[in-house]
């Protein structure tokens, strides 16, 4: 096939050929047969204009996906704490020298705070949930702070809560002998030799061990009873819902058994889950130690008395079993600000003792509180609400959802709820419509699957982002204008906070990615080439992950405009197919120079090129030479 005016371009082509004669040898032998393999490739080509539509990302409905982040859990009776991703891979493990007790959290500085058993086991406080010690481990599992609170008169247990100022709230038991208990109004027929009351201490950590107790609150300071009128705390219980009836509560000597602590910074209040009373309690934290021991003072003028209680009005003699909502519950927490339901209270309701049988549920309630943090009572002096706002119930599930002890729940940013069925070590995420969309089963070889509760931390949580995640890859470098079929190299780098190797995944905006490439050293410039076979504007991005499968965010998008280009092409032709508008030929030796992209390519392998028929030059079954508009290039 010949085109007018090609002579001048042939001269240019011959000059270029002379310059590159040591590199490229043209084969113009009309008697030489075409490669049968390449000819077959031409026959199999779908000869038409290629799709020029821009390929865009398709996003799933975020409400149907698990909430992004990393889930922290620590099995009981082990020395390990694990962080897993949503792909159920363990991405980090802390190893302690101490057996795990219950509470464990990831701090904003990337360290782990966990409760454990003390150096010397406590022979007095042997109840469920006993710990006695709290420690902080760095990323490498080194102990950087420790505090023991375990003697024959007191012992920390269950949960801890980190305050905004870095202090730590700890729940503890205090031992009272039989005489003390009777003086406080306890019915002597319901006590053997001792009674444990619950209290809180606030620890200001010091150095590498120990700390100062800067605040405390004792349930024992807020008692009422109607058993012995000779005692000072004798009174009409239903008239004083702010006080705690010393003669109401299960579990024998472990009378309250507070199993969770949460803090509300806006109101400076503390939320407690009292297992023994099947209630949640809220108290004022904005008190002195003296005020917390009394009934006046503090932000709300009630000292350390209960500001709010809910779950079982029988505890203050204003109801019966039909009014009971909570049944030895765990893990009462305020839903975080900015999350769906923020300010509401989420509770794992274990469910022992229900009138319709034992099953667990997770419930959400709207507390009757105003903007000043003051709680409203009903006309009959009980606290609302009467109705539950949301519930995931074992009564309505297709599987047995029941955990007699421990367990917890967490509201997630996307409105879903993460649930830990603690006795079975089963974790799952449910939508507001109660659809399970993610789950994980922890299994211990000894079948001791107990997990106190779990917590999912988002990728933007400082303790994750700054200490485990690779940095978002830096700005992508490379050409932003390119010809169809022309390959170009793009560069970036990422930083790994612990110096681990990195892998990179590139999204080329055309529906393809290169998978995870690596490993590469942290902060090392990496280079990768790509080409697009269709014109359009492509949005490319890159992310990194480390050897523990922590993934960075996607980089900022880099836009590449790909278009048909004119280029000088000189080479041999092994097969040729043509129609009125376009020609498709295959070559095994080719020289290609594009003025618009200022790129030179020399091909020594089979390549197919689709060109527009408005070229200036020569294109036969044996040779190509001239200036062509390239529509597509494909290496075979």
C-alpha positions in Angstrom: 0.0 0.0 0.0 1.5 3.4 -1.1 0.5 7.0 -0.1 1.3 10.2 -1.9 4.1 12.4 -0.7 5.9 9.6 1.1 9.3 10.2 -0.7 10.4 12.9 1.7 9.6 10.8 4.7 11.4 7.8 3.2 14.5 10.0 3.0 14.1 10.9 6.7 13.6 7.2 7.5 16.7 6.1 5.6 18.8 8.7 7.5 17.5 7.4 10.8 18.1 3.8 9.7 21.7 4.7 8.9 22.2 6.2 12.4 20.7 3.1 14.0 22.0 0.5 11.5 24.0 -1.3 14.2 20.8 -1.7 16.2 18.1 -2.3 13.7 18.3 -4.5 10.6 15.4 -4.3 8.2 14.3 -7.4 6.4 12.8 -6.5 3.0 12.7 -9.9 1.3 9.5 -10.2 -0.6 10.1 -14.0 -0.9 10.5 -14.5 2.8 7.4 -16.1 4.3 5.6 -14.4 7.2 5.8 -16.0 10.6 2.9 -18.5 10.8 2.5 -17.8 14.6 2.3 -14.0 14.0 -0.1 -14.5 11.1 -2.3 -16.5 13.3 -2.2 -13.7 15.9 -3.5 -11.3 13.2 -6.3 -13.7 12.3 -7.3 -13.8 16.0 -7.3 -10.0 16.4 -10.7 -8.3 16.8 -10.2 -5.6 14.2 -12.2 -2.6 15.3 -11.9 0.7 17.0 -11.0 0.1 20.6 -13.2 1.3 23.5 -12.2 4.9 24.3 -14.3 5.2 27.4 -12.5 6.2 30.6 -12.4 3.4 33.1 -13.4 4.5 36.6 -13.3 2.8 40.0 -16.5 1.2 41.2 -17.2 1.5 44.9 -19.3 -0.8 46.9 -21.9 0.5 49.2 -19.8 1.4 52.3 -22.6 0.3 54.6 -22.4 -3.2 53.3 -18.6 -3.5 53.9 -16.9 -4.1 57.3 -15.7 -1.0 59.0 -12.1 -0.5 58.1 -9.5 -0.9 60.8 -7.6 -3.3 63.0 -9.1 -5.4 65.8 -7.3 -5.9 69.1 -7.9 -8.9 71.3 -6.1 -10.8 74.1 -7.2 -14.3 74.9 -7.5 -15.1 78.6 -4.9 -17.5 80.1 -2.3 -16.6 77.5 0.6 -14.1 77.3 -0.2 -12.9 73.8 -2.2 -9.9 72.5 -3.1 -9.8 68.8 -4.0 -7.2 66.2 -5.8 -8.5 63.1 -6.9 -6.9 59.9 -10.3 -7.3 58.2 -8.7 -10.1 56.1 -8.4 -12.0 59.5 -4.6 -11.9 59.3 -2.6 -11.3 62.5 -0.6 -8.2 61.7 1.1 -7.7 65.1 1.6 -9.7 68.3 2.7 -8.5 71.7 4.3 -11.1 73.9 4.3 -10.6 77.7 5.9 -12.5 80.5 2.6 -12.3 82.4 -0.6 -14.2 81.9 -3.4 -12.0 80.5 -6.1 -10.9 82.9 -8.9 -9.0 81.2 -8.7 -5.3 80.0 -6.4 -4.4 77.1 -6.2 -1.4 74.9 -3.9 0.2 72.3 -2.7 3.7 73.3 -2.4 6.7 71.0 1.4 6.5 71.3 1.4 3.0 69.8 2.0 1.2 73.1 -0.2 -1.5 74.6 -1.7 -1.3 78.0 -2.9 -4.6 79.5 -4.0 -6.1 82.8 -2.3 -9.2 84.1 -1.8 -11.3 87.2 0.6 -9.9 89.8 4.0 -11.2 90.8 2.6 -13.0 93.8 -0.9 -14.6 93.3 -3.5 -13.1 95.6 -5.0 -15.9 97.8 -7.8 -13.6 99.2 -9.3 -12.2 96.0 -9.8 -15.2 93.9 -13.1 -14.2 92.1 -13.6 -14.0 88.4 -12.0 -11.0 86.8 -9.2 -10.7 89.3 -6.0 -9.2 87.9 -3.8 -7.2 90.3 -1.4 -5.7 87.8 -1.3 -3.4 84.8 1.6 -2.9 82.4 2.4 -1.0 79.3 4.4 -2.6 76.5 6.0 -0.9 73.6 5.8 -2.2 70.0 8.6 -4.6 70.6 6.9 -6.0 73.8 9.3 -4.4 76.2 7.7 -3.4 79.5 8.0 0.4 79.8 5.7 0.9 82.8 4.1 -1.4 85.4 1.9 -1.0 88.4 0.7 -3.6 90.9 -2.3 -3.2 93.2 -2.8 -6.4 95.0 -2.6 -7.1 98.8 -4.7 -9.0 101.3 -7.0 -6.0 101.7 -7.5 -4.8 98.1 -7.0 -6.0 94.5 -7.6 -4.5 91.1 -9.9 -6.4 88.8 -11.6 -6.4 85.3 -11.3 -3.2 83.5 -9.2 0.0 83.1 -9.9 3.3 81.4 -7.3 5.7 80.0 -8.3 9.4 80.7 -7.4 12.2 78.3 -4.7 13.5 80.6 -2.9 10.0 80.5 -4.1 8.9 84.0 -5.6 5.5 84.4 -8.9 4.6 86.1 -8.8 1.2 87.7 -11.5 -0.9 89.3 -10.7 -2.7 92.5 -12.1 -4.7 95.4 -11.9 -3.8 99.0 -12.2 -6.4 101.7 -14.7 -5.9 104.6 -14.9 -8.4 107.4 -18.2 -9.6 108.8 -18.3 -7.1 111.6 -17.7 -4.1 109.2 -20.4 -5.4 106.9 -23.0 -5.7 109.7 -22.1 -2.2 110.9 -22.8 -1.0 107.4 -26.3 -2.6 107.5 -25.7 -5.9 105.8 -28.1 -8.7 106.8 -25.8 -11.0 108.7 -27.7 -14.0 107.3 -26.4 -13.2 103.9 -22.7 -13.0 104.7 -20.1 -15.5 105.7 -16.8 -14.1 106.7 -16.3 -11.2 104.3 -17.7 -8.9 101.8 -16.0 -7.2 98.8 -17.0 -3.7 97.8 -16.0 -2.1 94.6 -14.1 1.2 94.2 -12.2 3.2 91.6 -8.8 4.7 91.8 -7.2 7.1 89.3 -3.5 6.5 88.9 -1.0 9.1 87.7 1.9 6.9 86.3 5.4 7.8 87.5 8.7 6.6 86.0 8.9 3.0 84.8 6.8 1.6 87.6 4.3 2.8 90.2 2.1 5.8 90.3 0.2 8.3 92.5 -3.4 7.8 93.4 -4.9 11.2 92.6 -8.6 10.4 92.9 -10.8 7.6 94.2 -14.5 6.7 94.6 -15.9 4.0 96.8 -19.4 2.4 96.5 -19.1 1.8 100.3 -19.5 5.5 100.9 -22.9 5.6 99.2 -24.9 2.9 100.9 -28.5 2.7 102.1 -30.4 -0.2 103.8 -33.8 -0.8 105.3 -32.8 -3.9 107.3 -31.4 -2.4 110.6 -33.0 0.9 111.7 -30.3 1.4 114.3 -27.7 2.1 111.6 -26.9 5.6 110.2 -27.6 4.6 106.6 -31.1 3.3 107.4 -33.7 4.7 105.0 -36.5 4.3 102.5 -34.6 2.8 99.6 -37.0 3.7 96.7 -36.8 7.4 97.8 -33.0 7.4 97.3 -32.1 6.0 93.9 -28.8 7.8 94.2 -27.7 5.3 96.8 -26.8 1.6 96.7 -28.7 -1.0 98.7 -26.1 -3.0 100.6 -28.5 -5.9 100.8 -29.3 -6.2 97.1 -26.9 -8.0 94.8 -25.7 -11.4 93.8 -22.4 -13.3 93.6 -22.0 -13.7 97.4 -19.0 -11.9 98.8 -18.3 -10.3 95.4 -21.2 -8.0 95.8 -20.9 -5.4 93.0 -18.5 -7.0 90.5 -18.0 -3.9 88.4 -16.8 -5.3 85.1 -16.4 -2.2 82.8 -15.4 1.5 83.0 -16.0 4.2 80.4 -15.4 7.9 80.5 -17.3 10.9 79.1 -15.0 13.9 78.7 -17.9 16.3 77.8 -19.7 15.7 81.0 -16.7 14.5 83.1 -18.7 11.4 84.1 -17.8 7.8 84.6 -20.0 4.9 83.3 -19.8 1.6 85.3 -21.3 -1.8 84.7 -22.3 -3.4 88.0 -22.8 -7.1 87.4 -24.1 -7.9 90.9 -27.0 -5.4 90.6 -27.6 -6.0 86.8 -27.4 -2.2 86.4 -25.3 0.5 84.8 -24.3 3.4 87.0 -23.0 6.9 86.2 -21.0 9.0 88.7 -19.4 12.4 88.7 -15.6 12.5 88.1 -15.4 16.2 88.7 -15.1 15.9 92.5 -12.3 15.9 95.0 -11.6 12.7 96.9 -13.5 14.2 99.8 -16.5 15.2 97.7 -16.5 11.7 96.0 -16.9 10.2 99.5 -19.9 12.3 100.3 -23.3 13.4 98.9 -22.5 17.1 98.0 -20.2 19.0 95.8 -18.7 18.3 92.4 -20.0 19.5 89.1 -23.5 18.1 89.7 -23.8 18.8 93.4 -24.3 15.2 94.4 -20.7 14.3 95.4 -20.1 10.6 94.7 -23.8 9.5 94.7 -25.2 7.9 91.6 -26.2 10.4 88.9 -28.0 7.8 86.9 -28.7 4.1 87.0 -30.6 1.8 84.6 -31.3 -1.8 84.0 -33.0 -3.2 87.1 -35.2 -0.9 89.3 -35.6 -3.8 91.7 -32.1 -2.7 92.9 -33.8 0.4 94.5 -37.2 -1.2 95.1 -39.1 0.5 92.3 -40.1 -2.4 90.2 -40.3 -6.2 89.8 -38.8 -8.7 87.4 -40.9 -7.6 84.5 -39.2 -4.2 84.7 -35.7 -5.7 84.6 -33.8 -4.9 81.3 -30.3 -6.1 82.1 -29.2 -9.5 83.2 -25.6 -9.6 84.5 -24.4 -7.4 81.7 -20.9 -6.4 80.6 -19.1 -3.6 78.7 -21.3 -0.5 79.0 -19.9 2.3 76.9 -20.9 5.6 75.5 -21.0 5.6 71.7 -18.2 7.9 70.5 -18.8 11.4 69.2 -19.2 11.4 65.4 -20.4 7.8 65.2 -24.1 6.9 64.5 -25.9 7.0 67.9 -23.2 9.2 69.5 -23.9 9.8 73.2 -26.1 6.7 73.4 -25.1 3.8 75.6 -24.2 0.4 74.2 -24.3 -2.7 76.4 -23.6 -6.4 76.1 -26.6 -8.0 77.9 -25.4 -11.5 78.8 -28.9 -12.7 79.6 -28.8 -15.1 82.5 -32.0 -15.2 84.4 -34.4 -13.9 81.7 -38.0 -15.0 82.1 -38.0 -16.3 78.5 -34.8 -18.3 78.8 -31.1 -17.5 78.7 -29.7 -15.8 75.6 -27.5 -12.8 75.0 -28.2 -9.5 73.3 -26.5 -6.2 72.5 -28.6 -3.2 73.2 -28.5 0.5 72.6 -30.3 3.0 74.8 -30.8 6.7 74.7 -30.2 8.0 78.3 -32.5 10.8 79.5 -29.8 13.4 79.8 -29.8 17.1 78.9 -27.0 19.1 77.4 -25.7 19.9 80.9 -25.2 16.3 81.8 -28.2 16.1 84.1 -30.4 13.0 84.1 -34.2 13.1 84.2 -36.2 10.7 86.4 -39.7 9.4 85.6 -42.6 10.4 87.8 -42.2 7.3 89.8 -38.5 8.1 90.5 -37.2 5.5 88.1 -34.8 6.3 85.3 -35.6 5.7 81.7 -35.6 4.9 78.9 -38.5 2.4 78.8 -37.6 1.3 75.3 -34.5 0.0 73.7 -33.3 1.9 70.6 -31.5 -0.9 68.8 -30.9 -4.6 69.6 -29.1 -7.6 68.3 -30.7 -10.5 70.1 -29.9 -14.2 70.4 -33.6 -14.8 70.5 -33.8 -13.9 66.8 -30.6 -15.4 65.4 -30.2 -18.6 63.5 -27.3 -19.6 65.7 -26.9 -19.9 69.5 -25.8 -16.4 70.6 -25.1 -16.7 74.3 -22.2 -15.9 76.5 -22.8 -16.3 80.2 -19.8 -14.1 81.2 -17.4 -11.5 79.9 -18.1 -10.2 76.3 -18.5 -6.8 74.8 -19.7 -4.6 71.9 -18.4 -1.5 70.1 -20.2 0.9 67.7 -18.2 1.5 64.6 -17.9 4.6 62.4 -20.1 3.2 59.6 -22.9 2.5 62.0 -22.2 -1.2 62.3 -21.6 -2.8 65.6 -18.7 -5.1 66.5 -19.6 -7.8 69.0 -17.4 -10.2 71.0 -19.2 -13.3 72.2 -16.5 -13.8 74.9 -16.9 -17.3 76.1 -16.7 -18.7 72.6 -14.0 -16.3 71.3 -16.3 -15.4 68.4 -16.2 -11.9 67.0 -18.6 -10.5 64.4 -19.7 -7.2 62.9 -23.4 -6.6 62.3 -25.3 -3.9 60.3 -28.1 -1.9 61.8 -30.4 -4.4 60.1 -28.7 -7.2 62.1 -26.9 -8.7 59.0 -23.5 -10.3 59.9 -21.0 -9.1 57.4 -17.7 -10.0 59.0 -16.7 -12.6 61.6 -13.6 -14.2 63.2 -13.2 -17.3 65.4 -10.4 -17.4 67.9 -9.5 -21.0 68.7 -7.3 -22.2 71.5 -5.8 -25.7 71.2 -7.0 -26.3 74.8 -10.4 -25.0 73.8 -10.1 -22.1 76.3 -11.5 -19.6 73.9 -12.4 -16.9 76.4 -11.8 -13.3 75.3 -12.9 -10.5 77.6 -13.8 -8.0 74.9 -12.3 -6.6 71.7 -11.8 -3.2 70.1 -11.3 -2.1 66.5 -9.1 0.8 65.8 -9.4 2.8 62.5 -6.4 3.4 60.3 -6.5 7.0 61.3 -6.2 6.2 65.0 -2.8 7.7 66.1 -1.6 4.5 67.7 -2.1 2.7 64.3 -1.3 5.4 61.8 1.9 6.6 63.5 3.4 3.4 64.7 2.3 0.5 62.5 1.1 1.8 59.1 3.5 2.6 56.3 3.2 6.3 55.2 1.0 7.1 52.3 3.2 6.9 49.3 4.7 10.2 48.3 3.9 12.1 45.1 4.0 10.0 42.0 6.5 11.1 39.4 6.3 10.4 35.7 4.9 11.8 32.4 1.3 13.0 32.5 0.9 12.9 28.7 1.5 9.8 26.8 0.8 8.1 23.5 -1.5 5.1 23.2 0.7 2.0 23.6 3.8 3.9 24.7 5.3 2.7 28.0 6.4 5.1 30.7 8.0 4.7 34.1 6.5 6.1 37.3 8.2 6.5 40.7 7.2 6.9 44.3 8.4 5.8 47.8 6.9 5.2 51.3 8.3 5.1 54.8 7.8 2.2 57.3 8.0 3.4 60.9 9.7 0.3 62.2 12.1 0.0 59.2 10.5 -3.1 57.7 10.5 -3.9 54.0 7.6 -2.7 51.9 5.4 -3.9 49.0 3.6 -1.7 46.5 0.4 -2.0 44.6 -0.4 0.3 41.7 -3.9 1.0 40.4 -3.5 2.2 36.8 -7.1 3.5 36.4 -7.8 1.1 33.5 -9.1 -1.7 35.5 -5.7 -3.3 36.2 -3.2 -3.4 39.0 0.1 -5.1 39.3 -0.5 -6.9 42.5 1.9 -6.5 45.4 5.5 -5.9 44.2 8.4 -6.1 46.4 10.0 -6.3 48.9 11.7 -2.9 48.8 13.6 -1.1 51.5 11.7 1.6 53.5 12.0 5.1 52.0 13.5 3.6 48.8 12.5 5.1 45.5 10.7 2.5 43.4 10.1 2.5 39.7 7.5 0.7 37.6 6.4 1.0 34.0 3.0 0.9 32.5 1.3 1.6 29.2 -2.3 2.2 28.1 -3.8 0.7 25.0 -6.7 3.1 24.7 -6.9 6.9 24.7 -8.4 8.7 27.7 -7.5 10.3 31.0 -6.4 7.8 33.6 -6.3 8.3 37.4 -3.4 6.3 38.8 -2.6 5.8 42.5 -0.4 3.6 44.6 -0.4 2.1 48.2 2.1 0.2 50.2 2.0 -2.5 52.9 4.7 -3.8 55.2 5.7 -7.4 55.9 2.9 -7.6 58.6 0.2 -6.7 56.1 -0.4 -3.2 57.5 -1.6 -1.2 54.5 -1.2 2.5 53.9 -3.8 4.7 52.4 -3.9 5.2 48.7 -1.7 8.0 47.4 -3.0 11.2 45.9 -4.2 10.5 42.4 -1.9 11.3 39.4 -3.7 11.9 36.1 -2.3 10.7 32.8 -3.7 11.8 29.5 -3.3 9.1 26.8 -3.9 10.0 23.2 -3.2 8.8 19.7 0.2 10.1 18.6 2.2 10.5 15.4 5.5 8.7 15.2 8.1 7.7 12.8 8.1 3.9 12.4 10.7 1.8 10.5 10.9 -1.9 10.6 10.0 -5.2 9.1 6.4 -6.5 8.6 5.5 -10.1 9.3 1.8 -9.9 8.8 -0.6 -7.2 7.7 -4.4 -6.7 7.8 -6.2 -3.6 6.6 -9.6 -2.1 5.9 -10.7 1.3 4.6 -9.7 3.3 7.8 -7.1 1.3 9.7 -4.2 -1.1 9.2 -3.0 -3.7 11.7 0.5 -5.1 11.2 2.9 -7.3 13.2 6.6 -6.8 13.4 9.5 -8.6 15.1 12.1 -5.8 14.5 11.0 -2.2 14.8 12.2 1.3 15.4 9.7 3.9 16.7 10.2 7.5 17.5 7.4 9.8 18.8 8.0 13.6 18.5 5.0 14.5 20.7 6.2 12.4 23.6 9.9 12.7 22.7 10.4 9.0 23.2 12.4 6.4 21.3 11.6 2.7 21.4 13.5 -0.2 19.7 11.7 -3.5 19.6 13.3 -6.8 19.1 10.2 -8.9 20.0 6.9 -9.5 18.3 4.6 -6.4 18.4 1.3 -5.5 16.8 0.5 -1.9 15.8 -2.8 -0.4 14.8 -2.4 2.7 12.7 -4.7 5.1 10.9 -4.6 4.9 7.1 -3.8 8.6 6.7 -0.1 7.9 7.1 2.7 9.2 5.0 5.1 6.5 4.0 5.1 2.9 3.0 3.4 -0.1 4.5 3.6 -3.4 2.8 3.5 -7.1 3.8 7.3 -6.9 4.3 8.3 -3.3 5.3 7.0 -0.3 7.1 8.6 3.2 7.0 7.0 6.6 7.5 5.0 8.8 9.8 1.9 7.1 11.3 -0.9 8.0 13.7 -0.8 5.1 16.2 -4.0 3.9 17.7 -2.8 0.9 19.6 0.5 -1.0 20.4 0.5 -4.5 21.9 3.5 -6.6 22.7 2.9 -10.3 21.9 
